[in-house]
Amino acid sequence: RADREGKCFPSVRTISRDTKLSMSTVRRALDDLVNAGYIQKQPRWRANGAKSSNIYIL
């Protein structure tokens, strides 16, 4: 899902659905990947100021 720059922004719900893992397991796995230095996680915001899915950088 990543683009040529290594950026992607699937929601936790999308990852959960695609992998058939619970959303809490996906969140924990993403945190583990960030802590291990495999990915970076940055928040994204909608034009109206509402939070959107995070962007992940590989």
N, C-alpha and C positions, 0 to 999 in steps of 0.2 A: 504493500500500500504506500510505501514511501516514494517521494518524487526523487529527481536526480540529486537534490541537495540533502537527501536523507530525512526529509520532513514528512510527517503524516499526522492526521488528526482524527482517528476513529474514537468514538465515544466508548466509555467503559461498557455501556450496554451493548454496543456493536461487537466489541471484542468478546464479551461474555456470550452473546448469542452464537457467534461464529466458532468459538472454541468449546461451547457447551460447558463452560465453567461458571461458577457463581460470580456475581459482581464483586463480592468481597474478596474472592480469590484473585480476580483480575487486578483489583486495586493493590492488593498485597504484592502480587508479582511485579506490577509496574513500579511500586516503591522499591522492591528488591533490585530491579534493573537499574533504577536511578542511583541507588546507593552503591551499586557495584561499578557504576561509571559506564554502563553499556548504552544508556540513553539519557537524554536531557528532557525535562518536562517543563513546559511553559504554559501559563494560563492564556486563554483566548477570550475575548469579549465581543459581544454583539454591538451594533451601532447604538442600541438603546441602553447600553450599559450592563445588560444581563450577561451572566457567565455563560460561555459556550464550552465545547469540549476542549481539552488541553491539546497543545501541539507537542508532538514527540519528535526529537531529533536523534537519529541514529549515529 
